[in-house]
Amino acid sequence: MTSNFPARRNQSKAITDILSPRGEPAGLGKLIRRASKVGLAQRLFTEVLPVNLRNEVILADYQNGTITVVSQSPAYATQIKLLQHELLESLRRHAEFAFAYRIVAKVRPVNSPRRKPRLLPTISARTAGLLEAEARLCDDEEIADALASLAKHAT
């Protein structure tokens, strides 16, 4: 059984080599390399942003020449769209973004408002009694069942 760790203490190995000892790209090794690339791309993207947007917009994805960014506010997304050409010009100076041609800004609110619970309509006990009486007198079974069901909503 071979060890994945260096033979000598002073011998160092890259973490991706430890995770994929046979030279085959391991799943975790690929993930670490991807995270490193995303981190570098995020840093480069942040550097070209105006100061007022640096903490408000993050790079979400870069594939096939399209840079996708996410912000919490539609106002910041609009600013990115308006600055798109200047940002792309600055980004293309870096090898990582040499083929970037478009920026897509998406809005993802961090704290989305929760929906209020739906309030069921209620009726008075007197109205419920009248609906039950009408349901007993009704000749149509479907209407009688509907009236009886409505009568159950009494408070």
C-alpha positions in Angstrom: 0.0 0.0 0.0 1.5 3.3 -1.0 1.1 6.5 1.0 -0.3 9.7 -0.5 2.0 11.7 1.8 5.5 12.8 1.1 8.3 10.4 2.0 10.4 13.0 3.7 9.2 15.7 6.0 10.8 18.5 4.0 9.4 17.3 0.8 6.2 19.2 -0.1 3.4 18.2 -2.4 0.6 20.1 -3.9 -2.8 19.3 -2.4 -4.1 18.4 -5.8 -1.3 15.8 -6.1 -2.3 14.3 -2.8 -5.9 14.1 -3.8 -5.0 12.5 -7.2 -1.8 10.4 -6.7 -1.8 8.7 -10.1 -1.9 11.9 -12.1 -5.6 11.5 -12.8 -7.7 14.5 -12.0 -9.6 13.7 -8.9 -13.1 15.2 -8.3 -11.9 17.2 -5.3 -8.7 18.2 -7.0 -10.8 19.6 -9.9 -13.0 21.4 -7.5 -10.0 23.0 -5.8 -8.5 24.1 -9.1 -11.9 25.5 -10.1 -12.2 27.4 -6.8 -8.8 28.9 -7.3 -9.7 30.1 -10.8 -13.0 31.5 -9.6 -11.2 33.3 -6.7 -8.7 34.9 -9.1 -11.5 35.9 -11.5 -13.5 37.4 -8.6 -10.4 39.4 -7.5 -9.7 40.7 -11.0 -13.4 41.5 -11.6 -13.6 43.4 -8.2 -10.5 45.4 -9.1 -12.1 46.9 -12.3 -15.4 47.7 -10.6 -16.0 51.3 -9.4 -15.5 51.6 -5.6 -19.2 52.0 -4.9 -20.0 48.6 -6.5 -17.1 46.5 -5.0 -19.0 45.3 -2.0 -22.4 45.1 -3.8 -21.7 42.9 -6.9 -20.0 39.5 -7.1 -18.9 37.4 -10.0 -21.2 34.3 -10.2 -20.0 32.7 -13.4 -17.9 33.1 -16.5 -18.6 30.7 -19.4 -18.4 31.0 -23.1 -17.5 34.6 -23.0 -20.4 35.6 -20.8 -19.7 37.0 -17.3 -22.6 36.6 -14.9 -22.7 38.8 -11.9 -25.2 38.9 -9.0 -26.3 41.8 -6.9 -28.8 42.3 -4.1 -30.4 45.4 -5.7 -31.8 46.2 -9.2 -30.0 49.5 -8.9 -26.6 47.9 -8.8 -27.5 45.5 -11.6 -28.5 48.5 -13.8 -25.2 50.2 -13.0 -23.4 47.1 -14.2 -25.4 47.1 -17.4 -24.6 50.7 -18.0 -20.9 50.2 -17.3 -20.7 47.0 -19.3 -18.5 48.2 -22.1 -16.0 50.0 -19.9 -15.8 46.9 -17.6 -15.3 44.5 -20.5 -12.5 46.7 -21.9 -10.7 46.7 -18.6 -11.3 43.0 -18.1 -10.0 42.0 -21.5 -6.6 43.2 -20.5 -6.3 40.1 -18.3 -5.8 36.7 -19.9 -8.6 35.1 -17.9 -11.1 37.4 -19.5 -9.5 37.8 -23.0 -12.7 36.4 -24.7 -15.3 38.1 -22.5 -17.9 39.8 -24.7 -21.0 40.2 -22.4 -21.9 40.8 -18.8 -25.3 39.6 -17.5 -26.4 41.1 -14.2 -28.9 39.2 -12.1 -30.7 40.3 -9.0 -30.9 37.9 -6.1 -32.2 39.5 -2.9 -30.5 38.0 0.2 -33.6 38.3 2.5 -36.5 37.6 0.3 -39.8 38.7 2.0 -41.7 35.7 3.4 -45.3 35.3 2.2 -47.9 36.0 4.7 -50.0 32.9 5.6 -53.2 32.8 3.7 -56.2 33.8 5.8 -59.2 31.6 5.3 -62.5 33.5 5.1 -64.7 33.0 8.1 -68.4 33.5 8.6 -70.6 34.1 11.6 -72.4 31.3 13.4 -75.8 32.7 12.3 -74.7 32.7 8.6 -73.4 29.1 9.0 -76.8 28.1 10.4 -78.6 29.6 7.5 -76.3 27.9 5.0 -76.9 24.5 6.7 -80.6 25.0 6.6 -80.5 26.0 3.0 -78.3 22.9 2.2 -81.0 20.6 3.8 -83.7 22.2 1.7 -81.8 22.2 -1.6 -82.8 19.6 -4.2 -79.4 19.8 -6.1 -76.9 17.6 -4.2 -73.8 19.4 -5.5 -75.1 22.8 -4.4 -76.2 21.3 -1.0 -72.7 19.8 -0.5 -71.1 23.2 -1.4 -73.4 25.0 1.1 -72.7 22.5 3.8 -68.9 22.9 3.2 -69.2 26.7 3.4 -71.1 26.4 6.7 -68.1 24.7 8.2 -66.1 27.9 8.0 -68.0 29.5 10.9 -66.1 31.2 13.7 
